[in-house]
Structures are given as structure tokens and as C-alpha cells.
């Protein structure tokens, strides 16, 4: 599993594309994007299907 940490005000499509590229490059199946930049913790799980 790949874990990517961010400290930004918002997560956008750029961040999503980045973790998908990391999953492909490192040949991982699942990834977790965690953002500490907002008042409450924000996270999103990614699963590579192909």
C-alpha cells in the first residue's frame, strides 16, 4: 500500500492524478492520500483496477 501525505488547503484533480501515477510507477494496487492541511483530516483511498 502506498501512503501519500499532503498539507494543502484543498485536494484537486492534480493530486489525484499524482497518486495514480505513483501507483502505476511503483506497481502498487492500493493507495491512501491523506491531507493534514484543513481543520479536519481529509483522506481518500485509491484502488488500481488495471
mmCIF file of the N, C-alpha and C atoms, coordinates in Angstrom:
data_MODEL
# 
_entry.id   MODEL 
# 
loop_
_atom_site.group_PDB 
_atom_site.id 
_atom_site.type_symbol 
_atom_site.label_atom_id 
_atom_site.label_alt_id 
_atom_site.label_comp_id 
_atom_site.label_asym_id 
_atom_site.label_entity_id 
_atom_site.label_seq_id 
_atom_site.pdbx_PDB_ins_code 
_atom_site.Cartn_x 
_atom_site.Cartn_y 
_atom_site.Cartn_z 
_atom_site.occupancy 
_atom_site.B_iso_or_equiv 
_atom_site.pdbx_formal_charge 
_atom_site.auth_seq_id 
_atom_site.auth_comp_id 
_atom_site.auth_asym_id 
_atom_site.auth_atom_id 
_atom_site.pdbx_PDB_model_num 
ATOM 1   N N  . UNK A 1 1  ? 0.845   -1.180 0.000   1.00 0.00 ? 1  UNK A N  1 
ATOM 2   C CA . UNK A 1 1  ? 0.000   0.000  0.000   1.00 0.00 ? 1  UNK A CA 1 
ATOM 3   C C  . UNK A 1 1  ? 0.887   1.239  0.000   1.00 0.00 ? 1  UNK A C  1 
ATOM 4   N N  . UNK A 1 2  ? 0.498   2.190  -0.804  1.00 0.00 ? 2  UNK A N  1 
ATOM 5   C CA . UNK A 1 2  ? 1.197   3.464  -0.922  1.00 0.00 ? 2  UNK A CA 1 
ATOM 6   C C  . UNK A 1 2  ? 0.456   4.504  -0.090  1.00 0.00 ? 2  UNK A C  1 
ATOM 7   N N  . UNK A 1 3  ? 1.184   5.272  0.710   1.00 0.00 ? 3  UNK A N  1 
ATOM 8   C CA . UNK A 1 3  ? 0.592   6.349  1.509   1.00 0.00 ? 3  UNK A CA 1 
ATOM 9   C C  . UNK A 1 3  ? 1.257   7.655  1.110   1.00 0.00 ? 3  UNK A C  1 
ATOM 10  N N  . UNK A 1 4  ? 0.434   8.628  0.726   1.00 0.00 ? 4  UNK A N  1 
ATOM 11  C CA . UNK A 1 4  ? 0.950   9.950  0.361   1.00 0.00 ? 4  UNK A CA 1 
ATOM 12  C C  . UNK A 1 4  ? 0.353   10.976 1.303   1.00 0.00 ? 4  UNK A C  1 
ATOM 13  N N  . UNK A 1 5  ? 1.214   11.784 1.897   1.00 0.00 ? 5  UNK A N  1 
ATOM 14  C CA . UNK A 1 5  ? 0.791   12.813 2.839   1.00 0.00 ? 5  UNK A CA 1 
ATOM 15  C C  . UNK A 1 5  ? 0.867   14.181 2.184   1.00 0.00 ? 5  UNK A C  1 
ATOM 16  N N  . UNK A 1 6  ? -0.154  14.985 2.436   1.00 0.00 ? 6  UNK A N  1 
ATOM 17  C CA . UNK A 1 6  ? -0.208  16.353 1.916   1.00 0.00 ? 6  UNK A CA 1 
ATOM 18  C C  . UNK A 1 6  ? -0.571  17.297 3.056   1.00 0.00 ? 6  UNK A C  1 
ATOM 19  N N  . UNK A 1 7  ? -0.229  18.560 2.882   1.00 0.00 ? 7  UNK A N  1 
ATOM 20  C CA . UNK A 1 7  ? -0.625  19.619 3.810   1.00 0.00 ? 7  UNK A CA 1 
ATOM 21  C C  . UNK A 1 7  ? -1.054  20.812 2.973   1.00 0.00 ? 7  UNK A C  1 
ATOM 22  N N  . UNK A 1 8  ? -2.201  20.697 2.338   1.00 0.00 ? 8  UNK A N  1 
ATOM 23  C CA . UNK A 1 8  ? -2.700  21.720 1.440   1.00 0.00 ? 8  UNK A CA 1 
ATOM 24  C C  . UNK A 1 8  ? -4.145  22.063 1.809   1.00 0.00 ? 8  UNK A C  1 
ATOM 25  N N  . UNK A 1 9  ? -4.604  23.228 1.370   1.00 0.00 ? 9  UNK A N  1 
ATOM 26  C CA . UNK A 1 9  ? -5.964  23.647 1.727   1.00 0.00 ? 9  UNK A CA 1 
ATOM 27  C C  . UNK A 1 9  ? -7.029  22.820 1.035   1.00 0.00 ? 9  UNK A C  1 
ATOM 28  N N  . UNK A 1 10 ? -6.778  22.397 -0.203  1.00 0.00 ? 10 UNK A N  1 
ATOM 29  C CA . UNK A 1 10 ? -7.745  21.564 -0.924  1.00 0.00 ? 10 UNK A CA 1 
ATOM 30  C C  . UNK A 1 10 ? -7.022  20.494 -1.719  1.00 0.00 ? 10 UNK A C  1 
ATOM 31  N N  . UNK A 1 11 ? -7.686  19.372 -1.898  1.00 0.00 ? 11 UNK A N  1 
ATOM 32  C CA . UNK A 1 11 ? -7.195  18.334 -2.792  1.00 0.00 ? 11 UNK A CA 1 
ATOM 33  C C  . UNK A 1 11 ? -7.924  18.489 -4.113  1.00 0.00 ? 11 UNK A C  1 
ATOM 34  N N  . UNK A 1 12 ? -7.183  18.468 -5.206  1.00 0.00 ? 12 UNK A N  1 
ATOM 35  C CA . UNK A 1 12 ? -7.814  18.617 -6.513  1.00 0.00 ? 12 UNK A CA 1 
ATOM 36  C C  . UNK A 1 12 ? -7.384  17.477 -7.438  1.00 0.00 ? 12 UNK A C  1 
ATOM 37  N N  . UNK A 1 13 ? -7.791  17.555 -8.680  1.00 0.00 ? 13 UNK A N  1 
ATOM 38  C CA . UNK A 1 13 ? -7.514  16.510 -9.665  1.00 0.00 ? 13 UNK A CA 1 
ATOM 39  C C  . UNK A 1 13 ? -6.016  16.285 -9.871  1.00 0.00 ? 13 UNK A C  1 
ATOM 40  N N  . UNK A 1 14 ? -5.230  17.334 -9.695  1.00 0.00 ? 14 UNK A N  1 
ATOM 41  C CA . UNK A 1 14 ? -3.773  17.220 -9.825  1.00 0.00 ? 14 UNK A CA 1 
ATOM 42  C C  . UNK A 1 14 ? -3.221  16.232 -8.789  1.00 0.00 ? 14 UNK A C  1 
ATOM 43  N N  . UNK A 1 15 ? -3.683  16.322 -7.571  1.00 0.00 ? 15 UNK A N  1 
ATOM 44  C CA . UNK A 1 15 ? -3.231  15.418 -6.515  1.00 0.00 ? 15 UNK A CA 1 
ATOM 45  C C  . UNK A 1 15 ? -3.695  13.985 -6.773  1.00 0.00 ? 15 UNK A C  1 
ATOM 46  N N  . UNK A 1 16 ? -4.904  13.836 -7.289  1.00 0.00 ? 16 UNK A N  1 
ATOM 47  C CA . UNK A 1 16 ? -5.427  12.508 -7.596  1.00 0.00 ? 16 UNK A CA 1 
ATOM 48  C C  . UNK A 1 16 ? -4.617  11.859 -8.714  1.00 0.00 ? 16 UNK A C  1 
ATOM 49  N N  . UNK A 1 17 ? -4.296  12.619 -9.744  1.00 0.00 ? 17 UNK A N  1 
ATOM 50  C CA . UNK A 1 17 ? -3.500  12.094 -10.852 1.00 0.00 ? 17 UNK A CA 1 
ATOM 51  C C  . UNK A 1 17 ? -2.101  11.704 -10.379 1.00 0.00 ? 17 UNK A C  1 
ATOM 52  N N  . UNK A 1 18 ? -1.558  12.474 -9.463  1.00 0.00 ? 18 UNK A N  1 
ATOM 53  C CA . UNK A 1 18 ? -0.217  12.191 -8.958  1.00 0.00 ? 18 UNK A CA 1 
ATOM 54  C C  . UNK A 1 18 ? -0.171  10.845 -8.243  1.00 0.00 ? 18 UNK A C  1 
ATOM 55  N N  . UNK A 1 19 ? -1.134  10.561 -7.380  1.00 0.00 ? 19 UNK A N  1 
ATOM 56  C CA . UNK A 1 19 ? -1.103  9.286  -6.656  1.00 0.00 ? 19 UNK A CA 1 
ATOM 57  C C  . UNK A 1 19 ? -1.386  8.115  -7.591  1.00 0.00 ? 19 UNK A C  1 
ATOM 58  N N  . UNK A 1 20 ? -2.214  8.321  -8.601  1.00 0.00 ? 20 UNK A N  1 
ATOM 59  C CA . UNK A 1 20 ? -2.460  7.255  -9.580  1.00 0.00 ? 20 UNK A CA 1 
ATOM 60  C C  . UNK A 1 20 ? -1.179  6.954  -10.362 1.00 0.00 ? 20 UNK A C  1 
ATOM 61  N N  . UNK A 1 21 ? -0.431  7.987  -10.706 1.00 0.00 ? 21 UNK A N  1 
ATOM 62  C CA . UNK A 1 21 ? 0.854   7.778  -11.383 1.00 0.00 ? 21 UNK A CA 1 
ATOM 63  C C  . UNK A 1 21 ? 1.842   7.051  -10.482 1.00 0.00 ? 21 UNK A C  1 
ATOM 64  N N  . UNK A 1 22 ? 1.854   7.387  -9.192  1.00 0.00 ? 22 UNK A N  1 
ATOM 65  C CA . UNK A 1 22 ? 2.720   6.681  -8.248  1.00 0.00 ? 22 UNK A CA 1 
ATOM 66  C C  . UNK A 1 22 ? 2.338   5.210  -8.150  1.00 0.00 ? 22 UNK A C  1 
ATOM 67  N N  . UNK A 1 23 ? 1.042   4.917  -8.111  1.00 0.00 ? 23 UNK A N  1 
ATOM 68  C CA . UNK A 1 23 ? 0.595   3.523  -8.049  1.00 0.00 ? 23 UNK A CA 1 
ATOM 69  C C  . UNK A 1 23 ? 1.091   2.745  -9.263  1.00 0.00 ? 23 UNK A C  1 
ATOM 70  N N  . UNK A 1 24 ? 1.026   3.364  -10.419 1.00 0.00 ? 24 UNK A N  1 
ATOM 71  C CA . UNK A 1 24 ? 1.491   2.717  -11.644 1.00 0.00 ? 24 UNK A CA 1 
ATOM 72  C C  . UNK A 1 24 ? 3.012   2.530  -11.620 1.00 0.00 ? 24 UNK A C  1 
ATOM 73  N N  . UNK A 1 25 ? 3.728   3.560  -11.246 1.00 0.00 ? 25 UNK A N  1 
ATOM 74  C CA . UNK A 1 25 ? 5.188   3.507  -11.264 1.00 0.00 ? 25 UNK A CA 1 
ATOM 75  C C  . UNK A 1 25 ? 5.746   2.481  -10.278 1.00 0.00 ? 25 UNK A C  1 
ATOM 76  N N  . UNK A 1 26 ? 5.161   2.419  -9.079  1.00 0.00 ? 26 UNK A N  1 
ATOM 77  C CA . UNK A 1 26 ? 5.667   1.511  -8.055  1.00 0.00 ? 26 UNK A CA 1 
ATOM 78  C C  . UNK A 1 26 ? 4.953   0.168  -8.037  1.00 0.00 ? 26 UNK A C  1 
ATOM 79  N N  . UNK A 1 27 ? 3.982   0.005  -8.948  1.00 0.00 ? 27 UNK A N  1 
ATOM 80  C CA . UNK A 1 27 ? 3.235   -1.250 -9.098  1.00 0.00 ? 27 UNK A CA 1 
ATOM 81  C C  . UNK A 1 27 ? 2.508   -1.656 -7.824  1.00 0.00 ? 27 UNK A C  1 
ATOM 82  N N  . UNK A 1 28 ? 1.888   -0.688 -7.173  1.00 0.00 ? 28 UNK A N  1 
ATOM 83  C CA . UNK A 1 28 ? 1.046   -0.958 -6.018  1.00 0.00 ? 28 UNK A CA 1 
ATOM 84  C C  . UNK A 1 28 ? -0.411  -1.026 -6.455  1.00 0.00 ? 28 UNK A C  1 
ATOM 85  N N  . UNK A 1 29 ? -1.212  -1.751 -5.713  1.00 0.00 ? 29 UNK A N  1 
ATOM 86  C CA . UNK A 1 29 ? -2.624  -1.906 -6.037  1.00 0.00 ? 29 UNK A CA 1 
ATOM 87  C C  . UNK A 1 29 ? -3.485  -0.846 -5.344  1.00 0.00 ? 29 UNK A C  1 
ATOM 88  N N  . UNK A 1 30 ? -3.138  -0.488 -4.110  1.00 0.00 ? 30 UNK A N  1 
ATOM 89  C CA . UNK A 1 30 ? -3.945  0.468  -3.346  1.00 0.00 ? 30 UNK A CA 1 
ATOM 90  C C  . UNK A 1 30 ? -3.083  1.617  -2.833  1.00 0.00 ? 30 UNK A C  1 
ATOM 91  N N  . UNK A 1 31 ? -3.734  2.753  -2.653  1.00 0.00 ? 31 UNK A N  1 
ATOM 92  C CA . UNK A 1 31 ? -3.055  3.933  -2.143  1.00 0.00 ? 31 UNK A CA 1 
ATOM 93  C C  . UNK A 1 31 ? -3.974  4.752  -1.268  1.00 0.00 ? 31 UNK A C  1 
ATOM 94  N N  . UNK A 1 32 ? -3.394  5.484  -0.360  1.00 0.00 ? 32 UNK A N  1 
ATOM 95  C CA . UNK A 1 32 ? -4.146  6.331  0.551   1.00 0.00 ? 32 UNK A CA 1 
ATOM 96  C C  . UNK A 1 32 ? -3.555  7.734  0.491   1.00 0.00 ? 32 UNK A C  1 
ATOM 97  N N  . UNK A 1 33 ? -4.393  8.703  0.166   1.00 0.00 ? 33 UNK A N  1 
ATOM 98  C CA . UNK A 1 33 ? -3.995  10.108 0.098   1.00 0.00 ? 33 UNK A CA 1 
ATOM 99  C C  . UNK A 1 33 ? -4.554  10.802 1.336   1.00 0.00 ? 33 UNK A C  1 
ATOM 100 N N  . UNK A 1 34 ? -3.664  11.324 2.170   1.00 0.00 ? 34 UNK A N  1 
ATOM 101 C CA . UNK A 1 34 ? -4.059  11.944 3.432   1.00 0.00 ? 34 UNK A CA 1 
ATOM 102 C C  . UNK A 1 34 ? -3.650  13.414 3.407   1.00 0.00 ? 34 UNK A C  1 
ATOM 103 N N  . UNK A 1 35 ? -4.601  14.282 3.745   1.00 0.00 ? 35 UNK A N  1 
ATOM 104 C CA . UNK A 1 35 ? -4.353  15.724 3.747   1.00 0.00 ? 35 UNK A CA 1 
ATOM 105 C C  . UNK A 1 35 ? -4.521  16.264 5.172   1.00 0.00 ? 35 UNK A C  1 
ATOM 106 N N  . UNK A 1 36 ? -3.452  16.867 5.687   1.00 0.00 ? 36 UNK A N  1 
ATOM 107 C CA . UNK A 1 36 ? -3.463  17.467 7.018   1.00 0.00 ? 36 UNK A CA 1 
ATOM 108 C C  . UNK A 1 36 ? -3.633  18.982 6.964   1.00 0.00 ? 36 UNK A C  1 
ATOM 109 N N  . UNK A 1 37 ? -3.882  19.541 5.788   1.00 0.00 ? 37 UNK A N  1 
ATOM 110 C CA . UNK A 1 37 ? -3.893  20.984 5.619   1.00 0.00 ? 37 UNK A CA 1 
ATOM 111 C C  . UNK A 1 37 ? -5.186  21.677 5.978   1.00 0.00 ? 37 UNK A C  1 
ATOM 112 N N  . UNK A 1 38 ? -6.240  20.934 6.282   1.00 0.00 ? 38 UNK A N  1 
ATOM 113 C CA . UNK A 1 38 ? -7.502  21.549 6.658   1.00 0.00 ? 38 UNK A CA 1 
ATOM 114 C C  . UNK A 1 38 ? -7.746  21.389 8.147   1.00 0.00 ? 38 UNK A C  1 
ATOM 115 N N  . UNK A 1 39 ? -8.811  21.966 8.588   1.00 0.00 ? 39 UNK A N  1 
ATOM 116 C CA . UNK A 1 39 ? -9.139  21.912 10.012  1.00 0.00 ? 39 UNK A CA 1 
ATOM 117 C C  . UNK A 1 39 ? -9.370  20.471 10.490  1.00 0.00 ? 39 UNK A C  1 
ATOM 118 N N  . UNK A 1 40 ? -10.039 19.666 9.666   1.00 0.00 ? 40 UNK A N  1 
ATOM 119 C CA . UNK A 1 40 ? -10.211 18.248 9.988   1.00 0.00 ? 40 UNK A CA 1 
ATOM 120 C C  . UNK A 1 40 ? -9.463  17.411 8.947   1.00 0.00 ? 40 UNK A C  1 
ATOM 121 N N  . UNK A 1 41 ? -9.064  16.236 9.347   1.00 0.00 ? 41 UNK A N  1 
ATOM 122 C CA . UNK A 1 41 ? -8.307  15.345 8.481   1.00 0.00 ? 41 UNK A CA 1 
ATOM 123 C C  . UNK A 1 41 ? -9.138  14.954 7.262   1.00 0.00 ? 41 UNK A C  1 
ATOM 124 N N  . UNK A 1 42 ? -8.511  14.947 6.107   1.00 0.00 ? 42 UNK A N  1 
ATOM 125 C CA . UNK A 1 42 ? -9.167  14.585 4.857   1.00 0.00 ? 42 UNK A CA 1 
ATOM 126 C C  . UNK A 1 42 ? -8.391  13.424 4.248   1.00 0.00 ? 42 UNK A C  1 
ATOM 127 N N  . UNK A 1 43 ? -9.098  12.389 3.782   1.00 0.00 ? 43 UNK A N  1 
ATOM 128 C CA . UNK A 1 43 ? -8.405  11.261 3.173   1.00 0.00 ? 43 UNK A CA 1 
ATOM 129 C C  . UNK A 1 43 ? -9.241  10.673 2.044   1.00 0.00 ? 43 UNK A C  1 
ATOM 130 N N  . UNK A 1 44 ? -8.551  9.988  1.140   1.00 0.00 ? 44 UNK A N  1 
ATOM 131 C CA . UNK A 1 44 ? -9.209  9.324  0.017   1.00 0.00 ? 44 UNK A CA 1 
ATOM 132 C C  . UNK A 1 44 ? -8.403  8.076  -0.319  1.00 0.00 ? 44 UNK A C  1 
ATOM 133 N N  . UNK A 1 45 ? -9.108  6.970  -0.521  1.00 0.00 ? 45 UNK A N  1 
ATOM 134 C CA . UNK A 1 45 ? -8.471  5.704  -0.857  1.00 0.00 ? 45 UNK A CA 1 
ATOM 135 C C  . UNK A 1 45 ? -8.566  5.478  -2.367  1.00 0.00 ? 45 UNK A C  1 
ATOM 136 N N  . UNK A 1 46 ? -7.484  4.982  -2.956  1.00 0.00 ? 46 UNK A N  1 
ATOM 137 C CA . UNK A 1 46 ? -7.426  4.708  -4.388  1.00 0.00 ? 46 UNK A CA 1 
ATOM 138 C C  . UNK A 1 46 ? -7.139  3.230  -4.579  1.00 0.00 ? 46 UNK A C  1 
ATOM 139 N N  . UNK A 1 47 ? -7.847  2.610  -5.521  1.00 0.00 ? 47 UNK A N  1 
ATOM 140 C CA . UNK A 1 47 ? -7.621  1.211  -5.869  1.00 0.00 ? 47 UNK A CA 1 
ATOM 141 C C  . UNK A 1 47 ? -7.402  1.138  -7.377  1.00 0.00 ? 47 UNK A C  1 
ATOM 142 N N  . UNK A 1 48 ? -6.273  0.621  -7.757  1.00 0.00 ? 48 UNK A N  1 
ATOM 143 C CA . UNK A 1 48 ? -5.939  0.490  -9.183  1.00 0.00 ? 48 UNK A CA 1 
ATOM 144 C C  . UNK A 1 48 ? -6.519  -0.826 -9.680  1.00 0.00 ? 48 UNK A C  1 
ATOM 145 N N  . UNK A 1 49 ? -7.388  -0.755 -10.672 1.00 0.00 ? 49 UNK A N  1 
ATOM 146 C CA . UNK A 1 49 ? -8.084  -1.946 -11.140 1.00 0.00 ? 49 UNK A CA 1 
ATOM 147 C C  . UNK A 1 49 ? -7.422  -2.601 -12.338 1.00 0.00 ? 49 UNK A C  1 
ATOM 148 N N  . UNK A 1 50 ? -6.605  -1.870 -13.059 1.00 0.00 ? 50 UNK A N  1 
ATOM 149 C CA . UNK A 1 50 ? -5.971  -2.442 -14.258 1.00 0.00 ? 50 UNK A CA 1 
ATOM 150 C C  . UNK A 1 50 ? -4.491  -2.612 -14.024 1.00 0.00 ? 50 UNK A C  1 
# 
